[in-house]
Amino acid sequence: MVKNHNLAKAISNASFWDMICYKAERRVIRVILAGRFYPSSQLCSVCNTVNKKVKDLSIRECECEKCFTIHDRDFNAAINLRNYGKIALAQRLGEVTPEKIATVD
């Protein structure tokens, strides 16, 4: 089925996520997925300002317009996804409510 070019990507992605979830379950690790449109590379990891200019993939480094921090695109996205996972996990465990998260900014 992977030789069928119309189905190959979908099948490969499905088997990849199945394997990730299976291995995480064996090690008692939670898998938290960020939404497709979560702006991980556009968000400043220091002040949470969204910079729409960073949508262009050729921009590898950018400066936050609010706090003037210089970010590497991939490193900044990794920090934002880590923070997203921590907040989502805390919400699932009932340790943090959305109201508390809104007041932290």
ABEGO torsion letter per residue (X at the ends): XAABAAAAAAAAAAAAAAAAAAAAAAAGBBBBBBBAABBAAABBAAAGBBBAAAABAABABBBBAAAGBBBBAAAAAAAAAAAAAAAAAAAAAGABBAAAAAAAX
